[in-house]
Amino acid sequence: MSKKILYLIKTMDVGGAERFTLNLSTYMQSNGFETTVYSSGGIFTDLLREKNVTYIYSDNAQKNDFISFFKIRQEIKKILSEKEYDIIHCQHRIFVLILSTIKTGRAKIIYTAHNYFDDFLQKLIKPDYAIAISPTIEKNLKSTLTISHSKISCINLGVDSPDLVPWKNRKKTDNITIGYVGRLLKEKGILNLLQAFNTLKNHHSELRLKIVGKGPLKNEIINFVEENKLNDLITINEPLTDIDAIYKNIDILVLPTQMKEGLPISILEAMARGILVITCNSGGIGDVIINGETGIVLESGSIEEINANLDTILSNYPNLKEIIQKAKVKVTEDFSLETMLVNYNQLYKNIA
């Protein structure tokens, strides 16, 4: 009889935790497990169904208010009453907290930490096993959770690593496209990037900007582009399920985040595709980006700093091949999708 896994996640829209859940649930489904995903929907749900993963929709899963907490609890309680699961795998800590108030039978509770937390709520999170997506997040878990350190481990977040396109010698007249991939939030630094681009384009006619994402700042970004007559230089795209389509034509990924990050999957995906990454050292980002070796690290992500760094990089872009190649090797060796899936497969078999 196949082991049963229930994945709890707020949405199956674009994002690192969402891509992780898609990859893991479909892989386990094809390797003898019976997998179910509970979430509030998103662009990945059709792919789940195509891979025979059972999908349970909830209108409440992504909500954070007090009333929704109890509605989510009732929904999960009903799911568990209809089928007994061997593993319940949570992608957000709120689900671990909810599960502590429900009888879960024989199921082992796994929590994968995709973010860096240091608040009081961490002390209330007590899964059977806590898994970090990078070494820095593992240290964070060990310093904040009250469960035994023997129940905390690290399985690095993994991405596929396609063959690196042979480097082409660039000329000053070649277009260079900066990319931003992620939620359109002020804390992610997208507005600072836009301001820096608006200045840089006056000195670098070869510069373009491709934005892929959605969020509360979308209309403000569209207005900025129109008011500054940047429509010919900036494209704004909705998130896609096709990873290669997301990064098509992007030469430099800029994520000037000013929030506590876990490890943005866009950084790994870009590095794996031969794209230079410029970002801030937040959370688990330092586990993959070493300044001047595997990418460029910004101290604050300010407009002035983005401007200065991009100006220097654009003037020396053809000479950055070594950094890009080292980044590719780093992801291939330490953040492989295949390794991640195999390690979770082994974990599930050991505990279920």
N, C-alpha and C positions, 0 to 999 in steps of 0.2 A: 504494500500500500504506500502510495507516495506521500511524502511529508507536505504539510500545508503551511504556507507563509502568507501573512496579511501585512501589507505595506500601508502605513498611514502617513499621508502627506497632505499639505494644505491645498496645493494645486498640482496639475500636470501640465502647466504652461511652461514658458521658457525659464531656464535657470539651472544652476549647477545641481541642486538637490533633485530637481525634476528629471534632468538628463540622467543622473545617477540612478534614480528609481526606474526609469525606462530601461536602461541597460541591464540593471540587476534583475528586475522581475522577469524580463523576457529571456534572459540567459538562464535563469533558474527554471523557468517553465520548460525550456528546451532540454534541460538536464535532469528531468525526472521529478521536480517539485511541482506542486499545485499552487499557483500564485494568484493573489487577489490584491488589487490596489483600490484604496478608498481615498477620494479627493474631491475637490470642487470643479474638476474639469480642466480643459486646456488643450493646446495643440497636439499633445502627445497621446491623447486618449485613443485615437484611431489606430495608432501604431501598436498600442497595447492589445487592442482587440484583434488586430491582424496576427499577432503572435500568440493568440489564444489565452491571454491573461484576462482573468475575470475583473471587470471594472465596476465599482460601486460609486455612483455619483452622490455628492452631498452639496446642498446649497449653503451649508453652514461651515464646512471644513476650513475655509480661508478666513472666516470672521474671528475677531478677537474680543468681542464684547462679552460681558458676563452672562447674558442670556444664551448666547450661542455656545458657550462652554457647556452648559447643561444639555443643549440640543445635540451637540456632538457626542457627549457622553451617552445619551440615550440611543443614538444611532449606532455607536460602536457596541454598546451593550446588546442591541438587537442582533448585530452581525455575529457576535460571539455566541449568542444563544442558538443560532441556526447552524453553526458549524464550529467544530473544535479545531483550533489551529495549534501547530507545534511551535511556531515562531511568530511573534508580532514585531515587525521592524518599523520603528518610528523615525521619521526624518525631521521632526520638530519636537522640542522638549515638552511642549504643552500636551502632546499625546501621552507622553510618559506619565505626566502628572494626572491626566484623566484616567489612565489605566490603573493607577494606584488606588482608585476608588471603585474598581470593578473586579469581579471575580473572573480571572482569565484562564482558569483550568490549568492544564499542563503547559501552556504556552510559555516560552522564554521570551522576555522582553529585551530587544536590542534597540539601542539608541545610537544613531550615527550623527555625530556633531559636525555640522557644516559651517558653524559660526563660532566666534570667540565671545564668551560671556564671562562676566565677573560680578554679577549681581546676586541678590539674596535668593532668587528663584532657583539658582543652581543647587543650593543646599537641599532643595525639596525633590530634586530629580534623582530617582533611585532605580534605574533599570537593572536587569540582570547582567547586561554587558553594555559597555559604552565604547564606541569605536570612533576614533578621530580620523579626519581626512588628510592630516599632515602632522609631522612631529610637533610643531608649535601648538596645534590644537590639542594634541595629546597632553602636553605639559599643562595647558589650560584646564583640561578636564581633571587631571590629577591634583591640581591646586584648588579646585572649586567644588568638585563632587565629593560626597561623603561616603561613597561606596569604596570597597577595597580596591587598591591599585591593581591587584591581580585580575580584576574584572574590567580594567581599562586598557585598551591597546590601540594601535594605529594600523590602519590599512589605507595607504595613500589613495587619494582620488585618482582615477585613471581615465585617460582619453586615448582614442585611437591615434596612431601616428603614421599618416600616409607618407609615401616617398617624397622626399624633399625635391622640389622642382629645381633643376640646375640653375645656379645663380647666373643672372645675366648682367653684363656690364652696363651700368646705367650712365646716361649722359645728363647733363644739367637740364636739357630740354624735355626729358621724360617726365610724365606726370607721376607724382608720388601721392598715394592715397593714405590718409590717416583714418583709422577706424576706431569707432567706439561701439562696443557690444555689451549691453547690459540694461538694467533698469534705468529709466530716465528720472533719476532722483538728484536733488541738489547735493546731497551728501556724497554722491558718486563722482562729483566734479565735472559733470557734463557742461554746466554753464560756464565754468572757468575755461574749459577746452574751447567752447564756441568763441568766447572773447579773445582768446589767444589766437585762434585761427583767423579771426577777422582782422587782426593786426598782421599776422604772418603773411597772409595772402598778398599784401602790398609789396612784399619783398621776394616772395617765392611764387611766381606765376604757375609753377608746375604743381602746386599743392591743391589737393582735393580732400573732402571729408565725407566719410560714409558712416552714418549712424544706424545701428540696428538695435531696436528695443522698443519698449513701450512703458508708460508710467505717467504719473501726474504732471510732469513737465512737458509733455508732448506738444500741447498747444502753444506754450511759451516758446519752445524751440522753433516751431513752425513760424511764429510771429517774428522771431529774431531773424530768421533766414530771409523772410520776405522784406522786413524793414531795412535790412542791410544789403538787399539785392544780391543774395548769395545762392539763388536757386540753381545757377549753372555750376556752382562749385560744391554744393552740399546736397547729398541725397539722404532721405530718411526712410528707413525700411522697417516693416513689421517683423517680429521674430519669425524664424523659419525652423522647420524640423531638419532640413538638409544642412549639415554643418559646413560642408565645402561651399555651399551657396552663400552662407553667412560671411565667410572670410574671402570670398572671391574678390580679387583686385585690391585687397587691403595690403599695404606694405608695412605700416607701423600701427600697432594697437596702443592707444593711450587710455589709461584708466587712472585718472588723478584722484582716486578715492580719498575721502576724508572721514570715513566711518570705519568702525572696527569690522574687519572682514574675516571670513574664514579663509578660503582659498578660491577666488573667482575662477570658475571653470574656463571662462573666456581667455584667461592668461595661458592656461595649459594648452587649449585648443590652438591658440595663435602660435605659441612656441613650436608646437608640433608641425605647423604648416609653414615654417620658415619666415615668420613675421616678427619683426623687432617689437619688443614690449617695453613701454614706458609706464611706470606706475609708482605708487607710494608703498612704503614698507609697513604694511598693516596686517595683523593677524598672521596667517600662514603664508602670506606672499613671500616673505623672506626665506621660506623653505625652497623656493624655486628661482627667485630673482636675486642674483648677486650683482651689485652695481658694477657695470663695466665688463662683466664676464658673461652673464646670461640675459642681461637686459639693462635698462636704465632706471635708477631709483630716484624719485623726487622726494624732497624733504617735506614739503607742505602741500604741493599740488596747487599752488597759487597761479594766477594768470601770468604773472611775471616769470615765474619759474618754468612753467610750461613753455612760454614764449622763448625764453633763453635756451632751454634744452633742445627744443625742436629746431630752432635756428641753427644751432651748432650741428645737430644731427643731419639736417637737410643739406648742409654745406659739405658734409663728409659721408653722405649716405652710401656711396659705392664701396667705402672702406670698412663697413660694418659687418662684413661677411663672417668673420670669426665669431663675433658675439652670437649671431643668428645660428651658426652651426653648433656652438656649445650649448645653446638653449635647446636645440633639437635633441642633442644627445642626453641632456638632463631629463627631459620629459620621457624619452624612449626608455631610459634605464630605470628611472625612479617613479614615474607616474603612468605606467602602462595600463591600459584598459584590461588587457588579457590577464595581467597579474592581479589586478584588483578583483576581477570576477572569480578567478581561481581561489584566491584567498577567502573570499566570502563563502564560496561553495564549501570549502574545507571547514570554515567556522560553523556554518549551518549543520554540517554532518556531525561535527564534534559535540554540539550542544542539544540537537533535536533527538 
